[in-house]
Amino acid sequence: MSASDERKLLHTRTITCQAFRLADGALEIEATVTDLKGQEVPFRSRPPVREGEYMHTMTLSLVMDPEDRIRDVRAKTSIAPWPMCGGVDEAYRKLIGLRIGGGFSQAVKERLGGIEGCTHLTELVTQAANTYMQASWPDRIGAQMAIEPDPRNWSPRNTPRFINGCHAWRQDGSTIVQEYPELAPPKE
């Protein structure tokens, strides 16, 4: 029996996030989710979504200011199973003014949780925020190092927040010793 006989693809979800620098220097993050069906999805009140058709195509765009705040938001539901799905696209403008950092996820949930938002678009907010942090890292670290090369003297907001945020960036690990030896614990 071949591998193709043992498995049948039923669904493909693709999330694509891209970061762009705008003419004014701001960063725009565009996140798109698509759900491609590998099997027919029946509905009681509408025609089915057939194998090979998209169930969802939705895009969220965040324009960020230099202080990690959302300056502008656009949400667009291009394909969804229900006409009212795109009815919440404008609600995502409630994110304008939020700063990506501590408490961000809770603030998004407060503004767009439950019937106030769309599950799929709200999931994209987290993906877009993560992409923003990745895309803005060279700018943020470069600016900080130009002001103060020694990370021990960085303000709390500019201290590398990723320290102890994952295994590779653990404070007593080799990555910190290599990249930020000043922040590594003293050797005994």
Secondary structure as UniProt FT lines:
FT   HELIX           3..6
FT   STRAND          11..21
FT   TURN            23..24
FT   STRAND          27..37
FT   TURN            51..52
FT   STRAND          54..64
FT   TURN            66..67
FT   STRAND          69..79
FT   HELIX           83..95
FT   TURN            96..97
FT   TURN            102..103
FT   HELIX           104..112
FT   HELIX           114..116
FT   HELIX           119..147
FT   HELIX           151..153
FT   TURN            156..158
FT   TURN            161..164
FT   TURN            168..169
FT   TURN            171..172
FT   HELIX           174..179
FT   HELIX           181..183
//
